[in-house]
């Protein structure tokens, strides 16, 4: 295996389905890739096309092209390593001046 294979990113294009809903019940945007590749830490997905604008109450389903950029070995390892430390930012810590009842 060459150094280029280990460290260089690989790209591939695939189709995807984009679903966007902006209503009183839901506010979400989902992208489902047609390619059945499992995304790994460090991989990037770029959806091509013009920006999508919705109005309140709209639900839009579109088909677009997406580019999957696979991370090389070095980037994948760094992403996993840094992810372990960045996860602690999600923790909420609270200090109370009184003792909590058992």
Order of alpha helices (4+ residues) and beta strands (2+ residues): alpha-beta-beta-beta-beta-alpha
